[in-house]
């Protein structure tokens, strides 16, 4: 079991459409890895939960962080659930 405190990681917010991920190793510590091209000035976003889960599952998992995600993906998926066919 290990514990790490990383200043950069603490400043990266959540999105269910992350643009960064993490690689943690014992020899080099934490690396922030770009998952796609990131524009200058664009906020770095990581998913606090498995982003491949469905909306209800992601929301349940995010309850431990005491917020409801309103990223573009969640907003679109909520609209699809709320709109009758």
N, C-alpha and C positions, 0 to 999 in steps of 0.2 A: 504494500500500500504506500502511496506517495502523495505528497501535497506540493503544489506549486502556486506561487503568486506571480502573476504577470501583469505589469502595468499596462502594456499595449492591449492585451486581451480584455482588460477591464473597461476599456473605452470603446469597444466594438459592440454596437447594438444588434438587436435581433431583426431578422426578416425571414420569412418562409421562402424567399427567393434570394438566398445569400450570394454575395459576390466574392467572399473569402471563406476559407476553411482553415483548420489547424493541423499541423503535424508536430507531435510531441515525441521527442526521443530523449533518452538519458544523457547522451553525449552532447547534443546541441540545444537542448531545451525546447522552447516553443518557436515554431516558425509559422507565420501567417502566409497562406498560399492563395494566390488569386485563382478563382474558379472561372473567370472570364476577364476580358479587357475591362479595366476600370478607368474612367475619365478623371482627369485632374480635378480635384475638388469634390469628387463623388464620395459620399460617406461609405465607410467599410461596414459591411453587414454580414453577420454569421447567423446561422440557424441554431437556436438553443436546443432544438429538438430534431428528431429525424424528419427532414423536410419532405420525404416521400410518403409520409402518413396522410390520411384524409383530414379534412378540416376539423371534424369533431374530436378526433384523436389528438391532433396538434393542440387544439384549444385546451383539452383536458391536461395534456402534459405541461402546457405553459402556465397552468394555474399556480404551480409552485413559485413562479416568478411574479405572481400577483398582477398580471396585466392581460388584456385581451389584444392579440395581434390584429392590427389593421393595415398590414402591408397590402400592396396591390393584389397579390395572389389571394389572400384571405378575403379581401373586399369583394373580389370577383366571385370566388366560390360561395360566399354568403349570399350574394345577389342571385346566383344560380339556384341555390337552395330555396330562397325566399320567393322566387318568381315561378308561378305555376306555368306548366307547359300548355 
